[in-house]
Amino acid sequence: MSSIDTLIANTIRPDVQQLAGYHVPDASGYIKLDAMENPYELPYELREELGRRLADAVINRYPVPSYTTLKQKVCARLGVPAGYDVILGNGSDELISIMVTACARKDRRATVLAPIPAFVMFSMSARLAGMDFVGVPLRPDLSLDKEAMLAAIAEHKPALVFLAYPNNPTGNLFNADDMAEIIRAMKDTGIAVVDEAYHPFAKTTFMDRLPEFGNLVVMRTLSKLGLAGIRLGYMSADPALLAQFDKVRPPYNVNVLTQIAAEFALDHMDVLDRQAELLNAARDELAAELASLPGVEVFPSAANFLMVQVPDADQVCANMLAKKVLIKNLVKMPVLANCIRVTVSTPEENSEFLNALKASLGGTT
Ligand SMILES: *Cc1c(COP(=O)(O)O)cnc(C)c1O
């Protein structure tokens, strides 16, 4: 062993050494349909105005860590109930990390539970924080297996349960009554996090139900709305619970440029909302066209992506890659055989995807 290998063996946690890491493929020259990004930019006049505001950013100073103005705008514009505040994160990825860090107690077993397949950062963050992760498979129709979830809650007494609403990578909304029963089942013993990353498209929410459940956290992000590059997530919960999480948050976790860009975007929500409506309509069109292809099944989606079952996902993805179209292969995910996930994009990119898929299904590259 070289001395650097010895150093790593002696210092880095064995589970971290084993980890593959979150792989983000190089997308230059590709049609990028693998990360649920909004393909539309802000109109040029708005970007010019944003540029002027960013020119005035006080970048020689640390951010003011209370983030009062931005938080007030988030609360006022995004439906946070009266009396509730938010915590901001460097993307909701950081908020997940904050919650698991706060719950990863050392004095007894601490568990994160989620239906699977789920957003990979739930299990990844849990394990990095030293928590156990328990995944409960969805039913074959992609609905929550409520009985299995309740049994797992009784058995493992999870500190945190994550429910993405709609779910990623499946795209469907779980039954809200089933979710409420799961949240209630944990009451004083576990925190239920409803991850509404796709709220701009699904519109349906648990945010207004915060007063009903003391153990509920509602988490969202500006990423899927069209601001993935600025990295801003937010979450709300009972103020006493939020105050605990806030102690774990790095004080300057949202930078001043993000703060200015987010405030600007919130002042122009109408533009972003219209883009989301366009994408919803495009999703339904794309779903209908996919459904007409032989051997292809499309699953219902309330998000800006579609999960699609094909005869051979590995082959389709390899063929699509050769055609310079990036999609997500879900073959390694439980429950789903031969599924791919594709982000809904502009009409042009959607039809390029469709054409590439049609050609790929035939097995020709
Ligand atoms: C994309 C996604 C996120 C991550 O959002 P960021 O704010 O960009 O970190 C969180 N949860 C789910 C379910 C997602 O699909």
The ligand as a Tripos MOL2 file, in Angstrom:
@<TRIPOS>MOLECULE
LIG
   15    15     1     0     0
SMALL
NO_CHARGES

@<TRIPOS>ATOM
      1 C1        -34.6780   16.9890   -6.8460 C.3       1 LIG1
      2 C2        -35.1690   16.5680   -5.5420 C.ar      1 LIG1
      3 C3        -34.6910   17.1380   -4.3590 C.ar      1 LIG1
      4 C4        -33.4320   17.9820   -4.3360 C.3       1 LIG1
      5 O1        -33.6460   19.2890   -4.4360 O.3       1 LIG1
      6 P1        -32.4800   20.3640   -4.2560 P.3       1 LIG1
      7 O2        -33.1950   21.4740   -3.6030 O.co2     1 LIG1
      8 O3        -32.0320   20.6750   -5.6460 O.co2     1 LIG1
      9 O4        -31.3840   19.8120   -3.4060 O.co2     1 LIG1
     10 C5        -35.2650   16.7730   -3.1550 C.ar      1 LIG1
     11 N1        -36.2350   15.8540   -3.1090 N.ar      1 LIG1
     12 C6        -36.6950   15.2500   -4.2210 C.ar      1 LIG1
     13 C7        -37.7700   14.2260   -4.0990 C.3       1 LIG1
     14 C8        -36.1740   15.5780   -5.4680 C.ar      1 LIG1
     15 O5        -36.6000   14.9360   -6.5610 O.3       1 LIG1
@<TRIPOS>BOND
     1     1     2 1
     2     2     3 ar
     3     2    14 ar
     4     3     4 1
     5     3    10 ar
     6     4     5 1
     7     5     6 1
     8     6     7 2
     9     6     8 1
    10     6     9 1
    11    10    11 ar
    12    11    12 ar
    13    12    13 1
    14    12    14 ar
    15    14    15 1
@<TRIPOS>SUBSTRUCTURE
     1 LIG1         1 GROUP 0 **** ****
